[in-house]
Each structure stands twice: as structure tokens, then as C-alpha cells.
């Protein structure tokens, strides 16, 4: 899940860190805690994360509010968003608000959104991807997990440019 996140590219936002499984992996990969924003709706988990990672920006809020929030790192946008949110069990309007908020307010132009899922395909509806001009690529699988899991990289659609 964190293999493709390069801490040298910029700060990282994690959505739904819960107990911090992906957070630990990000820190182990070299992401400094002061370059992490942890968005956790559950106040108990958020408090535990704040104690465990005192340098991180821990926000106890619904990720669907990211479009209304100021950019989490000031003028600098995040290079990556790592999400363990259960998007398949969320209302479509909430998923759309999360993705739109991330791509419009928090992530820089070349940034990527990494989503973990137990579903057989990308958890983002095709219509949402098309509306926001995004593309999703399956970049990993954990077949020995029960149920099997997958990781998707979602980013802005790359245009093939022909030199004139």
C-alpha cells in the first residue's frame, strides 16, 4: 500500500488511519511525522494517533469535509493520499465529496490517491472518475489475504501530447 509513496515528493495525507497500520509503514519508509496529515473520524483513534505521532497533523473529521478545509500543508499540496477508507460501504455522495475534495483542494497536480479495497474492481464509480478526469490503475494485490485485497492508484488522466 505504501510502496509507491515517495516522501521526497511532498507531504502525505492518510485517510482513515484507524490504529495506524499504514501510518507505521509510511514512517518506516521515511515519511517524517511532521509531513503527515492523519484524517480520522473516530475521536478515540484520533487521540491515540496524536499521542503515538506527536509531530503529525491529526484531524478528527470526516474525510468528506476535505473540500471545505484549507489545504492541510498551507501553500504546499500533498504528493500522495493513502486511504484505507471502506469506500464500497459508503454512500456515493460521500465518496464523491472525499475524492473531489482531495483532488481539488489537497493534492498537487501530479499527486496520487492510493486506495486499498476488498472489492473485485476499483471502488470508485466509473462516472465519478470520468467526471473528475481521473484514471485508476490496479497496482497491487494480496491474494493470500481473506478476502483477497487490491490496491489502486488514482490520478489525474495523463494526456498524450504530440510535439508540433
Secondary structure by P-SEA (a helix, b strand, c coil): cccccccccbbbbbccccccaaaaaaaaaccccccbbbbbccaaaaaaaaaacccccccccccccccccccccccccccbbbbccccccccaaaaaaaaaaaaaccccccbbbbbbbccccccccaaaaaaabbbbbbcccccccccbbbbbbbcccccccccc
